[in-house]
Amino acid sequence: MRICLISREFPPDTGWGGIGTFVHDLALGLKEIGQDVEVIALSKDGQDSVIDYHGVPIHRVAVDDSLEQYQMLLSVMPYSHSLLKALWSLHNKFLELHARKKFDVVEVPEMFGEGVFLALSKQCPLVVRLYTPHFKFIDDKLHLIDDAFDHQFLGLIEKLTLLTADVVTSPSSDLGDYVSQSVGFKDDEMVVIRGLIDTNRFCPEGPKALTDDSHLKVIFVGRLEERKGVYQLIRAIPEVVKQCPNVRFYMIGNDTKTAHGSKSVLSELQKELEKNGCAKYVVFTGPVPHASMPEYFRSSDIFVLPSLYDNAPLTCLEAISSGTALIGTSAGGMKEYVVNGESGTIVPPADVPALANALIDLLLNESKRKSYGVEARKRALELYDRKITAGKSVELYQFAKANFDFKRQFALYRKNSEDLLPRSEDLLRAFDKMIYDLMYKRSLSFRLSYWFHMLKDRPKLFTASIALKAGTAISDLLGRDALPERLEKLKKLIDDQSSRETIRK
């Protein structure tokens, strides 16, 4: 099959986040089983390019700046404005490649509705893969995201894409059930396909990053944020070190400004450790290059991820594949990847005593740690190797093609598909003008700022506008029903010059 994977993220240029890493391994897994696959992703340097990445063409696209002119939209919906620019760029590149040689199927992540234009126009069979939709972040108030219209708009785009896709797949039943309830799917409209991992890279054999054999080593890998359960982990440490003083915790990941008041989470964690006298037991490494992560997993005794919610975290699969004993929580999809008591320990979320007891139990029981690791590695090879998931995805793509033949007659946009982006821009332009007109009418400071910037930045346009207003006023005093021809021409010239641009700088 000729397969197109569209994702804003694709490593290494745009990071090794969960979505980017999954798409990376899926693309290589599809290539390894003989599929013809191409990837469209954003570029890091703002330049369009195409490279051959282990036999997979990666099309890097710059963010389209044509929407920059809609600065009123930027002012009232900055989040949506930024992401719409990315959607524009990715879809334009798809149109170019699809016209050159048609794809059999396209896969996109659900987050921010990256496949919305394909879903509306039905140009190609569309598979949407769930990670964690933005509307769940809104519903659960994760990452300090509120229910403002800006965020609700993105959630609406996501749901529209899901409802009009040919197939939707989830890496866990937990997330699949949540999304099904949110958008109104029937039981048979959600397909669960588990995550994937490069079992050759993440394996028990190989060099180790942590070589201190005098201590047992527990690693946490992830952003330092409340959702990852970092506060609960830090609060469990005092009880753990009472019984296991030879332990060291390694916190691997970026700090975030998601503490109350948009403050540093790292700073709060360090203060709490100082307060309870446990600072010497914890090392904050900061971010580690993804290429080095296998060395950290295989050199640790325990991997712990006490998330308050996680769909199907990539780090969980990396630990499983590395043969590392794992402690996770039942919040989200992790419980579907770990057999509690066989390949890991699952505890309730936000339960500090249960987390402390699970850590103590494994730290004091070497045979259990090794048993967990062996069973975890076995499950990774049998269930989660990227070639296995790639093969299941191809079956899913065939299903999407069959659905597409039926669903395309119900496309929401039935005109020429190449007109969809221009028509969408007409809508954005109208919205932008509405906000501008409202501000100009209601706000004296906005009008004064507008004229000041026009005088400073575009004096000729300022002079023409003043002349038009003076001529219009004289025409009104004389009781004329229409403007003289010269004033009409001047008015049209000013309109064509997009005079509103000056206030938007």
C-alpha positions as semicolon CSV with decimal commas, in nm:
position;residue;x (nm);y (nm);z (nm)
1;M;0,000;0,000;0,000
2;R;0,102;0,361;-0,053
3;I;0,066;0,517;0,293
4;C;0,095;0,880;0,406
5;L;0,161;0,958;0,773
6;I;0,093;1,321;0,865
7;S;0,223;1,453;1,197
8;R;0,339;1,793;1,316
9;E;0,609;1,612;1,512
10;F;0,870;1,380;1,367
11;P;1,213;1,330;1,523
12;P;1,482;1,425;1,541
13;D;1,410;1,776;1,407
14;T;1,089;1,837;1,602
15;G;1,164;1,632;1,912
16;W;1,105;1,284;2,048
17;G;0,763;1,348;2,201
18;G;0,508;1,070;2,231
19;I;0,335;1,137;1,897
20;G;0,654;1,201;1,704
21;T;0,823;0,888;1,839
22;F;0,521;0,669;1,764
23;V;0,499;0,798;1,405
24;H;0,875;0,751;1,368
25;D;0,863;0,386;1,476
26;L;0,541;0,317;1,284
27;A;0,693;0,457;0,963
28;L;1,003;0,239;0,999
29;G;0,793;-0,062;1,101
30;L;0,576;-0,022;0,790
31;K;0,887;0,008;0,576
32;E;1,034;-0,306;0,734
33;I;0,728;-0,511;0,636
34;G;0,742;-0,391;0,276
35;Q;0,499;-0,097;0,266
36;D;0,544;0,223;0,063
37;V;0,526;0,498;0,324
38;E;0,592;0,873;0,323
39;V;0,579;1,119;0,613
40;I;0,471;1,485;0,616
41;A;0,590;1,682;0,920
42;L;0,678;2,037;1,017
43;S;1,032;2,164;0,977
44;K;1,243;2,306;1,257
45;D;1,425;2,571;1,056
46;G;1,129;2,712;0,864
47;Q;1,247;2,564;0,536
48;D;1,079;2,309;0,310
49;S;1,289;1,998;0,248
50;V;1,268;1,627;0,177
51;I;1,513;1,366;0,304
52;D;1,547;0,991;0,278
53;Y;1,525;0,855;0,633
54;H;1,614;0,484;0,634
55;G;1,424;0,446;0,307
56;V;1,126;0,659;0,413
57;P;1,080;1,001;0,243
58;I;1,028;1,267;0,510
59;H;0,874;1,589;0,376
60;R;0,950;1,878;0,610
61;V;0,726;2,181;0,560
62;A;0,755;2,535;0,688
63;V;0,457;2,684;0,868
64;D;0,245;2,881;0,622
65;D;0,254;3,249;0,714
66;S;-0,046;3,345;0,498
67;L;-0,268;3,343;0,810
68;E;-0,044;3,596;0,985
69;Q;-0,254;3,873;0,834
70;Y;-0,545;3,773;1,058
71;Q;-0,412;3,934;1,370
72;M;-0,754;3,984;1,530
73;L;-0,789;3,606;1,522
74;L;-0,445;3,585;1,681
75;S;-0,550;3,828;1,953
76;V;-0,865;3,646;2,061
77;M;-0,771;3,284;1,970
78;P;-0,390;3,261;1,984
79;Y;-0,379;2,885;2,041
80;S;-0,609;2,807;1,750
81;H;-0,437;3,061;1,525
82;S;-0,100;2,895;1,577
83;L;-0,227;2,544;1,517
84;L;-0,438;2,636;1,214
85;K;-0,123;2,761;1,045
86;A;0,030;2,416;1,094
87;L;-0,281;2,242;0,958
88;W;-0,272;2,465;0,649
89;S;0,092;2,381;0,582
90;L;0,059;2,005;0,630
91;H;-0,253;1,981;0,415
92;N;-0,103;2,185;0,132
93;K;0,191;1,948;0,117
94;F;-0,046;1,650;0,114
95;L;-0,236;1,800;-0,182
96;E;0,092;1,842;-0,369
97;L;0,209;1,484;-0,308
98;H;-0,133;1,327;-0,362
99;A;-0,166;1,504;-0,698
100;R;0,174;1,371;-0,800
101;K;0,100;1,011;-0,700
102;K;-0,214;0,914;-0,513
103;F;-0,197;0,761;-0,166
104;D;-0,405;0,458;-0,071
105;V;-0,456;0,577;0,287
106;V;-0,359;0,858;0,523
107;E;-0,303;0,834;0,898
108;V;-0,306;1,134;1,132
109;P;-0,303;1,187;1,510
110;E;-0,629;1,307;1,660
111;M;-0,469;1,588;1,857
112;F;-0,573;1,931;1,724
113;G;-0,759;1,772;1,433
114;E;-0,464;1,742;1,195
115;G;-0,679;1,549;0,947
116;V;-0,981;1,780;0,952
117;F;-0,949;1,893;0,588
118;L;-0,915;1,535;0,468
119;A;-1,208;1,431;0,683
120;L;-1,430;1,705;0,539
121;S;-1,340;1,653;0,174
122;K;-1,296;1,273;0,161
123;Q;-1,005;1,280;-0,084
124;C;-0,846;0,967;0,057
125;P;-0,922;0,697;0,318
126;L;-0,842;0,847;0,658
127;V;-0,729;0,671;0,976
128;V;-0,718;0,876;1,297
129;R;-0,502;0,737;1,577
130;L;-0,573;0,850;1,932
131;Y;-0,300;0,973;2,164
132;T;-0,476;1,207;2,408
133;P;-0,722;1,455;2,253
134;H;-0,720;1,819;2,349
135;F;-1,082;1,796;2,460
136;K;-0,975;1,551;2,735
137;F;-0,724;1,806;2,861
138;I;-1,013;2,053;2,876
139;D;-1,251;1,813;3,048
140;D;-0,995;1,704;3,308
141;K;-0,829;2,047;3,339
142;L;-0,488;1,899;3,263
143;H;-0,182;2,119;3,197
144;L;-0,373;2,422;3,330
145;I;-0,588;2,424;3,014
146;D;-0,926;2,586;3,073
147;D;-1,255;2,570;2,883
148;A;-1,212;2,902;2,701
149;F;-1,355;2,927;2,350
150;D;-1,003;2,908;2,201
151;H;-0,955;2,559;2,344
152;Q;-1,315;2,454;2,286
153;F;-1,275;2,539;1,918
154;L;-0,981;2,299;1,887
155;G;-1,179;2,033;2,070
156;L;-1,462;2,081;1,822
157;I;-1,223;2,035;1,528
158;E;-1,094;1,715;1,688
159;K;-1,444;1,574;1,732
160;L;-1,545;1,670;1,378
161;T;-1,239;1,487;1,244
162;L;-1,311;1,177;1,453
163;L;-1,676;1,162;1,349
164;T;-1,597;1,186;0,977
165;A;-1,284;0,965;0,968
166;D;-1,302;0,624;0,805
167;V;-1,144;0,445;1,102
168;V;-1,046;0,559;1,452
169;T;-0,800;0,353;1,656
170;S;-0,693;0,380;2,019
171;P;-0,387;0,234;2,194
172;S;-0,599;0,151;2,500
173;S;-0,956;0,055;2,579
174;D;-0,954;0,317;2,855
175;L;-0,899;0,607;2,613
176;G;-1,113;0,444;2,344
177;D;-1,412;0,421;2,580
178;Y;-1,368;0,782;2,690
179;V;-1,355;0,915;2,333
180;S;-1,646;0,696;2,225
181;Q;-1,862;0,840;2,500
182;S;-1,747;1,194;2,424
183;V;-1,830;1,185;2,052
184;G;-2,111;0,928;2,054
185;F;-1,942;0,631;1,886
186;K;-2,108;0,293;1,882
187;D;-1,927;-0,008;2,031
188;D;-1,792;-0,125;1,694
189;E;-1,668;0,217;1,578
190;M;-1,347;0,214;1,786
191;V;-1,059;-0,022;1,709
192;V;-0,796;-0,086;1,977
193;I;-0,440;-0,140;1,853
194;R;-0,173;-0,131;2,122
195;G;0,138;0,081;2,112
196;L;0,471;-0,012;1,958
197;I;0,838;-0,006;2,045
198;D;1,171;-0,071;1,875
199;T;1,263;-0,384;2,071
200;N;1,610;-0,391;1,914
201;R;1,703;-0,053;2,063
202;F;1,526;-0,090;2,394
203;C;1,664;-0,420;2,517
204;P;1,832;-0,553;2,833
205;E;2,170;-0,598;2,662
206;G;2,409;-0,311;2,597
207;P;2,593;-0,022;2,764
208;K;2,455;0,135;3,080
209;A;2,436;0,502;3,175
210;L;2,410;0,454;3,553
211;T;2,713;0,263;3,676
212;D;2,685;0,317;4,053
213;D;2,656;-0,041;4,179
214;S;2,651;0,063;4,545
215;H;2,292;0,185;4,523
216;L;1,963;0,052;4,388
217;K;1,847;0,282;4,111
218;V;1,490;0,400;4,047
219;I;1,423;0,616;3,742
220;F;1,133;0,839;3,653
221;V;1,116;0,955;3,290
222;G;0,882;1,234;3,181
223;R;0,811;1,603;3,205
224;L;0,806;1,739;3,558
225;E;0,436;1,817;3,582
226;E;0,150;1,733;3,813
227;R;-0,017;1,493;3,567
228;K;0,287;1,264;3,579
229;G;0,248;1,215;3,955
230;V;0,582;1,372;4,044
231;Y;0,450;1,529;4,363
232;Q;0,322;1,191;4,486
233;L;0,657;1,031;4,406
234;I;0,852;1,293;4,600
235;R;0,616;1,253;4,898
236;A;0,666;0,876;4,894
237;I;1,044;0,897;4,910
238;P;1,081;0,967;5,288
239;E;0,902;0,643;5,374
240;V;1,098;0,450;5,113
241;V;1,443;0,560;5,232
242;K;1,360;0,470;5,590
243;Q;1,355;0,104;5,487
244;C;1,583;0,122;5,182
245;P;1,853;0,384;5,249
246;N;2,072;0,249;4,968
247;V;1,834;0,373;4,696
248;R;1,883;0,664;4,457
249;F;1,606;0,820;4,247
250;Y;1,686;0,968;3,906
251;M;1,428;1,215;3,773
252;I;1,483;1,240;3,397
253;G;1,295;1,507;3,203
254;N;1,232;1,873;3,143
255;D;1,114;2,111;3,410
256;T;0,780;2,282;3,339
257;K;0,623;2,607;3,454
258;T;0,299;2,433;3,547
259;A;0,310;2,473;3,924
260;H;0,060;2,713;4,080
261;G;0,124;3,064;3,957
262;S;0,304;2,924;3,650
263;K;0,611;2,855;3,864
264;S;0,879;2,590;3,825
265;V;0,775;2,239;3,927
266;L;1,142;2,146;3,973
267;S;1,184;2,426;4,225
268;E;0,881;2,309;4,424
269;L;1,003;1,948;4,427
270;Q;1,350;2,049;4,542
271;K;1,205;2,259;4,824
272;E;0,996;1,967;4,945
273;L;1,297;1,735;4,937
274;E;1,502;1,984;5,137
275;K;1,218;2,016;5,386
276;N;1,190;1,641;5,448
277;G;1,566;1,583;5,444
278;C;1,569;1,360;5,134
279;A;1,747;1,581;4,882
280;K;2,057;1,358;4,875
281;Y;1,848;1,062;4,754
282;V;1,724;1,233;4,436
283;V;1,911;1,338;4,123
284;F;1,739;1,566;3,871
285;T;1,920;1,498;3,546
286;G;1,720;1,729;3,321
287;P;1,641;1,604;2,970
288;V;1,844;1,317;2,826
289;P;1,893;1,264;2,449
290;H;1,653;1,001;2,322
291;A;1,944;0,806;2,173
292;S;2,078;0,755;2,526
293;M;1,753;0,647;2,689
294;P;1,802;0,270;2,639
295;E;2,118;0,301;2,850
296;Y;1,919;0,453;3,136
297;F;1,637;0,201;3,128
298;R;1,862;-0,106;3,122
299;S;2,085;0,029;3,401
300;S;1,797;0,096;3,643
301;D;1,646;-0,149;3,889
302;I;1,296;0,001;3,877
303;F;1,109;0,236;3,647
304;V;0,829;0,429;3,817
305;L;0,558;0,637;3,651
306;P;0,291;0,734;3,907
307;S;0,074;0,926;3,658
308;L;-0,256;1,079;3,758
309;Y;-0,352;1,009;3,396
310;D;-0,167;0,867;3,099
311;N;-0,313;0,714;2,787
312;A;-0,042;0,464;2,694
313;P;0,289;0,630;2,781
314;L;0,580;0,556;2,554
315;T;0,813;0,537;2,854
316;C;0,607;0,246;2,986
317;L;0,677;0,053;2,665
318;E;1,044;0,153;2,672
319;A;1,077;0,012;3,025
320;I;0,890;-0,308;2,935
321;S;1,105;-0,365;2,628
322;S;1,421;-0,300;2,829
323;G;1,327;-0,569;3,079
324;T;1,300;-0,321;3,365
325;A;1,072;-0,382;3,663
326;L;0,789;-0,129;3,647
327;I;0,554;0,049;3,887
328;G;0,264;0,239;3,733
329;T;-0,089;0,346;3,816
330;S;-0,435;0,235;3,711
331;A;-0,520;0,582;3,575
332;G;-0,548;0,550;3,199
333;G;-0,410;0,279;2,974
334;M;-0,094;0,170;3,157
335;K;-0,283;-0,107;3,339
336;E;-0,355;-0,264;2,997
337;Y;0,016;-0,298;2,918
338;V;0,131;-0,431;3,254
339;V;0,004;-0,753;3,410
340;N;-0,013;-0,660;3,778
341;G;0,198;-0,898;3,984
342;E;0,358;-1,059;3,678
343;S;0,529;-0,794;3,464
344;G;0,493;-0,498;3,699
345;T;0,303;-0,345;3,987
346;I;-0,004;-0,126;3,938
347;V;-0,118;0,105;4,221
348;P;-0,409;0,352;4,245
349;P;-0,330;0,707;4,127
350;A;-0,247;0,973;4,388
351;D;-0,209;0,705;4,658
352;V;0,123;0,793;4,824
353;P;0,126;0,507;5,080
354;A;0,048;0,249;4,808
355;L;0,324;0,392;4,588
356;A;0,574;0,385;4,876
357;N;0,483;0,026;4,964
358;A;0,520;-0,087;4,601
359;L;0,866;0,072;4,580
360;I;0,975;-0,082;4,910
361;D;0,845;-0,424;4,807
362;L;1,046;-0,428;4,483
363;L;1,357;-0,268;4,629
364;L;1,374;-0,538;4,897
365;N;1,294;-0,824;4,659
366;E;1,557;-0,879;4,390
367;S;1,401;-1,198;4,259
368;K;1,068;-1,025;4,201
369;R;1,240;-0,742;4,017
370;K;1,415;-0,986;3,787
371;S;1,100;-1,191;3,733
372;Y;0,905;-0,876;3,640
373;G;1,176;-0,776;3,393
374;V;1,189;-1,114;3,219
375;E;0,811;-1,130;3,180
376;A;0,793;-0,767;3,062
377;R;1,056;-0,827;2,795
378;K;0,873;-1,137;2,676
379;R;0,546;-0,944;2,639
380;A;0,722;-0,663;2,451
381;L;0,860;-0,907;2,195
382;E;0,529;-1,090;2,153
383;L;0,289;-0,795;2,154
384;Y;0,452;-0,457;2,106
385;D;0,739;-0,489;1,857
386;R;0,694;-0,221;1,593
387;K;0,667;-0,471;1,307
388;I;0,374;-0,641;1,485
389;T;0,187;-0,311;1,530
390;A;0,274;-0,208;1,173
391;G;0,117;-0,530;1,043
392;K;-0,200;-0,470;1,243
393;S;-0,207;-0,113;1,111
394;V;-0,200;-0,237;0,750
395;E;-0,508;-0,449;0,827
396;L;-0,666;-0,134;0,969
397;Y;-0,583;0,059;0,652
398;Q;-0,762;-0,204;0,442
399;F;-1,064;-0,162;0,666
400;A;-1,044;0,217;0,620
401;K;-1,041;0,177;0,240
402;A;-1,358;-0,033;0,255
403;N;-1,530;0,224;0,478
404;F;-1,415;0,508;0,256
405;D;-1,596;0,373;-0,049
406;F;-1,920;0,395;0,147
407;K;-1,860;0,714;0,348
408;R;-1,732;0,937;0,070
409;Q;-2,087;0,991;-0,056
410;F;-2,155;1,168;0,275
411;A;-1,859;1,408;0,256
412;L;-1,942;1,738;0,428
413;Y;-1,751;1,933;0,163
414;R;-1,852;1,805;-0,181
415;K;-1,710;2,067;-0,414
416;N;-1,360;2,067;-0,561
417;S;-1,138;1,956;-0,274
418;E;-0,868;2,205;-0,375
419;D;-1,114;2,486;-0,295
420;L;-1,152;2,379;0,068
421;L;-0,856;2,575;0,204
422;P;-0,949;2,899;0,021
423;R;-1,309;2,867;0,142
424;S;-1,185;2,804;0,495
425;E;-0,970;3,113;0,472
426;D;-1,276;3,313;0,367
427;L;-1,435;3,207;0,695
428;L;-1,129;3,312;0,896
429;R;-1,117;3,644;0,710
430;A;-1,481;3,713;0,793
431;F;-1,424;3,627;1,160
432;D;-1,115;3,848;1,171
433;K;-1,304;4,142;1,017
434;M;-1,593;4,097;1,259
435;I;-1,361;4,126;1,559
436;Y;-1,182;4,422;1,405
437;D;-1,506;4,609;1,329
438;L;-1,633;4,543;1,681
439;M;-1,313;4,672;1,839
440;Y;-1,302;4,977;1,615
441;K;-1,663;5,062;1,693
442;R;-1,651;5,006;2,068
443;S;-1,299;5,110;2,170
444;L;-1,168;5,466;2,144
445;S;-0,817;5,352;2,245
446;F;-0,823;5,094;1,963
447;R;-0,914;5,365;1,708
448;L;-0,646;5,602;1,837
449;S;-0,386;5,324;1,826
450;Y;-0,500;5,236;1,474
451;W;-0,454;5,590;1,341
452;F;-0,126;5,640;1,526
453;H;0,028;5,328;1,373
454;M;-0,104;5,413;1,029
455;L;0,053;5,760;1,048
456;K;0,384;5,616;1,169
457;D;0,406;5,309;0,947
458;R;0,210;5,401;0,634
459;P;0,188;5,779;0,601
460;K;0,062;5,772;0,241
461;L;-0,224;5,544;0,337
462;F;-0,295;5,768;0,637
463;T;-0,314;6,075;0,413
464;A;-0,541;5,898;0,163
465;S;-0,772;5,780;0,442
466;I;-0,801;6,131;0,588
467;A;-0,872;6,268;0,240
468;L;-1,144;6,006;0,190
469;K;-1,307;6,088;0,524
470;A;-1,297;6,462;0,450
471;G;-1,439;6,412;0,099
472;T;-1,713;6,185;0,233
473;A;-1,809;6,441;0,497
474;I;-1,831;6,719;0,234
475;S;-2,036;6,495;0,007
476;D;-2,278;6,426;0,294
477;L;-2,313;6,800;0,367
478;L;-2,397;6,864;0,005
479;G;-2,667;6,596;0,026
480;R;-2,525;6,372;-0,242
481;D;-2,656;6,014;-0,251
482;A;-2,333;5,869;-0,386
483;L;-1,966;5,954;-0,363
484;P;-1,799;6,128;-0,658
485;E;-1,616;5,893;-0,891
486;R;-1,271;6,000;-0,766
487;L;-1,366;5,928;-0,406
488;E;-1,506;5,589;-0,503
489;K;-1,176;5,502;-0,670
490;L;-0,986;5,623;-0,362
491;K;-1,207;5,414;-0,133
492;K;-1,147;5,103;-0,342
493;L;-0,773;5,167;-0,344
494;I;-0,765;5,196;0,035
495;D;-0,970;4,879;0,077
496;D;-0,733;4,693;-0,154
497;Q;-0,435;4,805;0,053
498;S;-0,569;4,624;0,360
499;S;-0,545;4,929;0,581
500;R;-0,615;4,723;0,892
501;E;-0,266;4,575;0,868
502;T;-0,108;4,878;1,036
503;I;-0,282;4,822;1,369
504;R;-0,170;4,459;1,375
505;K;0,201;4,513;1,399
